[in-house]
Amino acid sequence: MIVTAPLVALAAVQFTCAALPDRPPREAGAFRAADLVELVRVEPSIRLDVRYATANNFVGRPVYRQPRVFLQRPAAEAVARAHRALASKGYGLLVFDGYRPWSVTRLFWQVTPPHLKEFVADPRKGSRHNRGCAVDLTLFDLATGRELEMPTAYDDFTEKAAQDYAGATPAQSAHRRILRDAMLAEGFLIYPSEWWHFDYAAWQEYPILDAPFEDLARSSLVSRW
């Protein structure tokens, strides 16, 4: 994605309407123990393009220190199955993001203007990314290695990013449908506003997390695949 100047400029401003908490919300109930795994250890042929570890994102600067993707084990295994199933059609999965620390979700909310907040999660509720149960991804061509054309670039904050946007070209619509069908077949749910975002169906079973990638190896949250 090429970040447009207006979005980069907006990212320098905090658009908070009320004081935000400085820690994740407390949730009642029992949750499954976190079991994050690094996606490329589950399936090494999946490709990554972790934009949030670079300046090529809507914030205009890196928000991750490491270009890695983690997911809860069942979600990671489901993504790997989708990737392998797509190979018969000549495609593979290119992944932009998975588990996202809660503090990054808080930052996204702060820098996003009110009229665009449907594209970011409210930190007072937390994100399915924070639970390790959401993944942002697209398709690439196995023969050429090229990313396939979709209705928009990743993190496009317009109506064109919607799953039901009708103004896409036939090729863009076909690619979007192939990606959606592959993910739905493995138990993921679509996010209506973003063609690239899919939620693992059991996301409610996992807690909100806020450990940065570089701390995961020293925690009990991640498995050594």
C-alpha positions as CSV (number, residue, x, y, z in Angstrom):
1,M,0.0,0.0,0.0
2,I,1.2,3.5,-0.8
3,V,0.2,5.7,2.2
4,T,-1.5,8.9,1.0
5,A,-0.3,12.2,2.3
6,P,-3.6,13.1,4.0
7,L,-3.6,9.9,6.1
8,V,0.0,10.3,7.1
9,A,-0.8,13.9,8.1
10,L,-3.8,12.7,10.1
11,A,-1.7,10.1,11.8
12,A,0.3,12.9,13.6
13,V,-2.9,14.1,15.3
14,Q,-4.7,12.4,18.2
15,F,-8.5,12.4,17.7
16,T,-9.6,11.2,21.1
17,C,-13.0,12.4,22.2
18,A,-12.6,11.1,25.8
19,A,-9.8,9.8,27.9
20,L,-8.8,6.3,26.9
21,P,-7.7,3.6,29.3
22,D,-4.0,2.9,29.6
23,R,-4.5,-0.9,29.9
24,P,-6.7,-3.5,28.2
25,P,-10.3,-3.9,29.4
26,R,-11.1,-6.4,32.2
27,E,-13.3,-9.2,31.0
28,A,-15.4,-11.5,33.1
29,G,-15.7,-15.2,32.4
30,A,-13.3,-18.0,31.7
31,F,-11.1,-18.0,28.6
32,R,-8.9,-20.6,26.9
33,A,-5.2,-20.3,27.7
34,A,-3.4,-18.3,25.0
35,D,-1.5,-20.6,22.6
36,L,0.0,-18.2,20.0
37,V,2.1,-19.7,17.3
38,E,4.2,-18.0,14.6
39,L,2.3,-18.5,11.3
40,V,5.3,-19.3,9.1
41,R,6.4,-22.1,11.5
42,V,3.0,-23.7,10.9
43,E,3.3,-23.3,7.1
44,P,6.6,-21.9,5.8
45,S,5.3,-21.2,2.3
46,I,2.9,-18.6,3.5
47,R,4.3,-15.1,2.5
48,L,4.3,-12.1,4.8
49,D,4.1,-8.4,4.2
50,V,3.9,-7.0,7.7
51,R,3.3,-3.3,6.9
52,Y,3.0,-2.3,10.5
53,A,6.7,-3.1,11.0
54,T,7.5,-0.5,8.3
55,A,6.5,3.1,7.6
56,N,4.3,1.9,4.7
57,N,1.0,2.0,6.7
58,F,-1.7,4.5,7.6
59,V,0.1,5.6,10.7
60,G,3.2,6.6,8.6
61,R,5.7,4.9,10.9
62,P,6.5,1.4,12.3
63,V,4.3,0.3,15.2
64,Y,5.9,-3.2,15.4
65,R,9.6,-3.8,16.1
66,Q,9.5,-7.2,14.3
67,P,7.9,-8.2,11.0
68,R,6.2,-11.3,12.4
69,V,2.7,-12.8,12.4
70,F,1.3,-14.8,15.3
71,L,-2.2,-16.4,15.8
72,Q,-3.8,-18.7,18.2
73,R,-3.0,-22.2,17.2
74,P,-6.4,-23.3,15.8
75,A,-6.6,-20.1,13.8
76,A,-3.0,-20.5,12.5
77,E,-3.8,-24.1,11.5
78,A,-6.9,-23.0,9.7
79,V,-5.0,-20.3,7.7
80,A,-2.5,-22.9,6.8
81,R,-5.2,-25.2,5.5
82,A,-6.7,-22.4,3.4
83,H,-3.3,-21.7,1.9
84,R,-2.8,-25.3,1.0
85,A,-6.2,-25.6,-0.5
86,L,-5.7,-22.5,-2.7
87,A,-2.5,-24.1,-4.2
88,S,-4.7,-26.2,-6.4
89,K,-6.0,-23.0,-8.0
90,G,-2.5,-21.6,-8.4
91,Y,-2.7,-19.2,-5.5
92,G,-1.2,-18.7,-2.0
93,L,-1.8,-16.4,1.0
94,L,0.1,-13.2,1.6
95,V,-0.5,-12.1,5.2
96,F,-0.3,-8.5,6.5
97,D,-1.2,-8.9,10.1
98,G,-2.4,-11.3,12.8
99,Y,-2.1,-10.9,16.6
100,R,-1.9,-7.2,17.4
101,P,-1.0,-6.0,20.9
102,W,-3.8,-4.0,22.6
103,S,-1.5,-0.9,22.9
104,V,-1.3,-0.8,19.1
105,T,-5.1,-0.9,18.8
106,R,-5.2,2.0,21.3
107,L,-2.7,4.0,19.1
108,F,-4.8,3.3,15.9
109,W,-7.9,4.6,17.7
110,Q,-6.1,7.8,18.8
111,V,-4.8,8.7,15.3
112,T,-7.9,7.9,13.4
113,P,-10.4,10.7,12.8
114,P,-14.0,10.2,14.0
115,H,-15.5,9.6,10.5
116,L,-13.1,6.8,9.8
117,K,-13.3,4.9,13.1
118,E,-15.4,2.1,11.6
119,F,-12.0,0.9,10.2
120,V,-10.3,0.6,13.6
121,A,-11.3,-1.2,16.9
122,D,-12.3,0.7,20.0
123,P,-9.7,-0.1,22.6
124,R,-12.3,0.1,25.3
125,K,-13.7,-3.1,23.8
126,G,-10.6,-4.6,22.4
127,S,-10.0,-6.1,19.0
128,R,-10.2,-9.7,17.7
129,H,-6.6,-9.0,16.5
130,N,-5.8,-8.5,20.2
131,R,-7.0,-12.0,20.9
132,G,-4.8,-13.6,18.2
133,C,-8.0,-14.6,16.3
134,A,-8.1,-12.1,13.4
135,V,-5.9,-12.1,10.3
136,D,-5.4,-9.6,7.4
137,L,-4.4,-11.2,4.2
138,T,-4.7,-11.4,0.4
139,L,-3.7,-13.7,-2.5
140,F,-0.6,-14.0,-4.5
141,D,0.0,-15.9,-7.8
142,L,2.2,-19.0,-7.2
143,A,3.6,-18.9,-10.7
144,T,4.8,-15.3,-10.6
145,G,4.9,-14.4,-6.9
146,R,2.8,-11.3,-7.7
147,E,0.1,-10.1,-5.3
148,L,-3.3,-10.3,-7.0
149,E,-5.3,-7.2,-7.7
150,M,-8.2,-6.6,-5.2
151,P,-10.8,-3.8,-5.2
152,T,-8.4,-1.7,-3.0
153,A,-5.0,-1.7,-1.4
154,Y,-4.6,-3.0,2.1
155,D,-5.9,-0.6,4.8
156,D,-8.0,1.5,2.4
157,F,-10.4,3.6,4.4
158,T,-13.1,3.9,1.9
159,E,-16.4,2.2,0.9
160,K,-14.4,0.4,-1.8
161,A,-12.8,-1.8,0.8
162,A,-16.2,-3.4,1.8
163,Q,-16.8,-7.0,1.2
164,D,-20.0,-6.2,-0.9
165,Y,-18.5,-3.3,-2.9
166,A,-20.1,-3.6,-6.3
167,G,-17.8,-1.3,-8.3
168,A,-14.8,-3.6,-8.5
169,T,-13.6,-4.9,-11.9
170,P,-14.5,-8.5,-12.8
171,A,-11.0,-9.7,-12.0
172,Q,-10.9,-7.9,-8.6
173,S,-14.3,-9.3,-7.7
174,A,-13.2,-12.8,-8.7
175,H,-10.0,-12.6,-6.5
176,R,-12.0,-11.3,-3.6
177,R,-14.5,-14.1,-3.9
178,I,-11.7,-16.8,-4.1
179,L,-10.1,-15.4,-0.9
180,R,-13.4,-15.2,0.9
181,D,-14.5,-18.7,-0.1
182,A,-11.2,-20.2,1.0
183,M,-11.3,-18.5,4.4
184,L,-15.0,-19.3,5.0
185,A,-14.3,-22.9,4.3
186,E,-11.9,-23.0,7.2
187,G,-14.3,-21.5,9.7
188,F,-13.5,-17.8,9.5
189,L,-16.0,-15.0,9.5
190,I,-15.9,-12.0,7.1
191,Y,-15.6,-8.4,8.4
192,P,-18.0,-6.4,6.2
193,S,-16.0,-3.2,6.0
194,E,-12.7,-4.8,4.9
195,W,-12.1,-7.4,2.2
196,W,-8.8,-8.5,3.8
197,H,-10.0,-9.0,7.4
198,F,-11.2,-12.4,8.6
199,D,-12.1,-13.5,12.2
200,Y,-11.6,-16.9,13.5
201,A,-15.1,-18.2,14.6
202,A,-14.0,-19.0,18.2
203,W,-12.5,-15.6,18.9
204,Q,-14.7,-15.1,22.0
205,E,-12.9,-18.0,23.7
206,Y,-9.6,-16.1,23.9
207,P,-8.5,-13.1,26.1
208,I,-7.3,-9.7,25.0
209,L,-3.5,-9.6,25.1
210,D,-1.0,-6.8,25.1
211,A,2.4,-8.4,24.8
212,P,4.7,-7.0,22.1
213,F,6.2,-9.5,19.7
214,E,9.7,-9.2,21.2
215,D,8.4,-10.3,24.6
216,L,6.4,-13.3,23.4
217,A,9.5,-15.6,23.5
218,R,9.9,-14.9,27.2
219,S,6.3,-15.5,28.0
220,S,3.9,-18.5,28.3
221,L,1.7,-17.1,25.6
222,V,3.5,-18.5,22.6
223,S,4.3,-22.1,21.6
224,R,7.5,-23.3,20.1
225,W,6.1,-25.0,17.0
